[in-house]
Amino acid sequence: MKYIIEKAKVDDVPHIYELVNKFAKKNLMLPRVINDIYERLQEFFVARTMKKNVVIGCVSLHITWTGKKDEVLAEIRSLAVEKKYQNKGVGTALIKNLEEEAKRLGVKKIFALTYIPEFFHKLGYETISRELLPHKVWTECINCPYFMNCKEIPVIKMLK
């Protein structure tokens, strides 16, 4: 199966919205409202089939300044791959692409909050205590229905 990974376009937003919220309904990730995806479109990358140009996966890179001099983190958000394309390297390719983008931007640390830390461990991420992440990371969490009972696991990687 051939696919390409590229920056998302406006026409991709409905597909990203549908894909992310399909997993959110299964409590596997946080839901996204369509307006938020449009406003943060420059953060998104998509994987699409080469033949039919169909979006089969997505991910976003959210940059956060910690408040400390020269300390910037990048967060991996909304990683989703259509079920029939899972376990075929699409998710790994999306993450590797995101890591390259983070490096290009000068980011040295990249992290994710995930229900599947094993996936990230295979890519060189380490599980860390959530207390090690700056408070700014949790600004969106306050609106999450699972805020007081969060089961997401933080993983982090130093980029070279």
QUIRA-V178100 format. One record per run of one state. SS is the DSSP state (h for helix, s for strand, l for the rest). FROM is the first residue (numbers start at 1). TO is the last residue. If there is no record, write none. Layout:
BEGIN
ss;from;to
SS;FROM;TO
SS;FROM;TO
END
This chain:
BEGIN
ss;from;to
l;1;2
s;3;7
l;8;9
h;10;24
l;25;33
h;34;39
l;40;40
h;41;43
s;44;49
l;50;54
s;55;65
l;66;71
s;72;81
l;82;82
h;83;85
l;86;89
h;90;105
l;106;108
s;109;114
l;115;116
h;117;121
l;122;125
s;126;127
l;128;129
h;130;132
l;133;134
h;135;138
l;139;140
h;141;143
l;144;146
h;147;149
l;150;152
s;153;158
l;159;160
END
